[in-house]
Amino acid sequence: MNIALREKYEKEGYLLGVPILTPEEVKHYGGVFERLDREVKQRITNQHLHDPELYALATRRSVLDLAELALGPDVILLSSGFFVKQPGSTHEFVAWHQDTMYWGLEPPLAATVWIGVLEVRECRRPAFGRQYPFAIVSR
């Protein structure tokens, strides 16, 4: 990871638009999501424990580099999931929050890497960065 990204992260507390997937990989992992959505029939959480393709995405070097940028070299994968809001949905509201409040970590240090694998068709307010592929890292 380059020094400029590290400095930006330290200054702002987050990074936007860090490319970690090629367009072909975005399409592939979008297909992984669609397959899991059909198979699991509920919220897709922690399927990296059961699905080798999802595990490969969550543990790929580019993702680990971003987590290590935020936390240092000693990281663990605590959770994975897909956060989907369907176009036109009005019942899928999530208020701003800090994940560490729910995870019971002590000290409360965590990083979240958001990876876009589906095209954004509708957005009520401007999205950060490009539509995909990108990562958002926040602490």
C-alpha positions in Angstrom: 0.0 0.0 0.0 1.4 3.3 -0.9 2.4 6.1 1.5 -0.1 8.6 0.0 -3.0 6.3 0.8 -1.8 5.8 4.3 -1.5 9.5 4.9 -4.9 10.1 3.5 -6.4 7.4 5.7 -4.7 8.8 8.8 -5.9 12.3 8.0 -9.5 11.6 7.0 -10.2 8.2 8.7 -11.5 6.6 5.5 -10.6 5.9 1.9 -12.9 5.9 -1.1 -12.5 4.6 -4.6 -9.6 2.3 -4.1 -9.8 -0.1 -7.0 -9.4 -3.8 -5.9 -11.4 -5.7 -8.6 -11.2 -5.7 -12.3 -14.5 -5.3 -14.2 -14.4 -9.0 -14.9 -14.0 -9.8 -11.2 -16.9 -7.4 -10.4 -19.1 -9.4 -12.8 -17.9 -12.7 -11.3 -18.5 -11.7 -7.7 -21.8 -10.2 -8.6 -22.7 -13.6 -9.9 -21.5 -15.1 -6.6 -23.9 -12.8 -4.8 -26.8 -13.7 -7.1 -26.1 -17.5 -6.6 -25.9 -17.1 -2.8 -29.0 -15.0 -2.8 -30.9 -17.8 -4.5 -29.4 -20.5 -2.3 -29.4 -19.0 1.2 -32.9 -17.4 1.0 -32.1 -15.0 3.9 -29.6 -12.3 4.7 -26.2 -13.4 3.4 -23.9 -13.2 6.4 -20.6 -15.0 7.1 -20.9 -17.2 4.1 -17.1 -16.9 3.7 -17.1 -19.8 6.2 -18.9 -22.0 3.7 -18.2 -20.6 0.3 -14.7 -20.8 -1.2 -15.3 -18.0 -3.7 -16.5 -15.6 -1.0 -13.6 -16.6 1.2 -11.2 -15.8 -1.7 -12.7 -12.4 -2.1 -12.6 -11.5 1.6 -9.0 -12.7 2.0 -7.5 -11.5 -1.3 -4.3 -9.6 -0.9 -5.8 -6.2 -2.0 -8.5 -6.5 0.7 -6.0 -7.5 3.4 -3.7 -4.6 2.3 -6.5 -2.2 3.0 -7.3 -3.8 6.4 -3.7 -3.7 7.4 -3.4 -0.1 6.3 -6.1 0.7 8.9 -5.1 -1.8 11.7 -1.6 -3.0 11.2 -0.4 -6.4 10.2 -2.3 -8.5 12.8 -5.9 -8.7 11.4 -8.7 -11.2 11.5 -11.8 -11.6 9.4 -14.6 -11.1 11.9 -17.6 -11.0 9.6 -18.7 -10.8 6.0 -22.0 -10.0 4.4 -23.8 -8.4 1.6 -25.6 -5.1 2.2 -28.2 -4.7 -0.5 -30.9 -2.1 -0.9 -33.2 -2.9 -3.8 -34.3 0.0 -6.1 -37.4 1.7 -4.7 -37.2 0.0 -1.3 -38.3 2.2 1.5 -38.0 -0.2 4.4 -34.2 -0.9 4.3 -33.0 2.1 6.2 -29.8 1.9 8.2 -28.8 4.9 10.3 -25.1 6.0 10.5 -23.5 3.9 13.2 -20.1 2.4 14.3 -19.9 -1.3 13.9 -17.6 -1.7 16.9 -20.6 -0.8 19.1 -22.2 -4.1 18.1 -19.2 -6.4 18.0 -18.0 -6.1 21.6 -14.4 -5.5 20.7 -12.0 -4.4 23.4 -10.3 -2.2 22.5 -12.9 -1.1 19.9 -10.6 -1.2 16.9 -12.0 -2.4 13.6 -11.9 -1.6 9.9 -14.7 -2.2 7.4 -13.9 -2.9 3.7 -16.9 -2.3 1.5 -16.6 -3.8 -2.0 -19.1 -3.0 -4.8 -20.1 -6.0 -6.8 -23.4 -4.8 -8.2 -24.1 -1.8 -10.4 -25.7 1.1 -8.7 -28.9 1.9 -10.6 -30.5 4.3 -8.2 -29.2 6.5 -5.4 -31.1 9.0 -3.3 -28.0 11.0 -2.7 -24.6 11.0 -4.5 -22.6 7.9 -4.0 -18.9 8.1 -3.0 -16.3 7.4 -5.7 -17.1 5.4 -8.8 -20.0 3.1 -9.0 -17.8 0.0 -9.0 -15.2 -1.6 -8.6 -14.1 0.2 -5.5 -13.5 -0.2 -1.9 -14.4 2.0 1.1 -12.3 1.5 4.1 -13.5 3.1 7.3 -12.7 2.8 11.0 
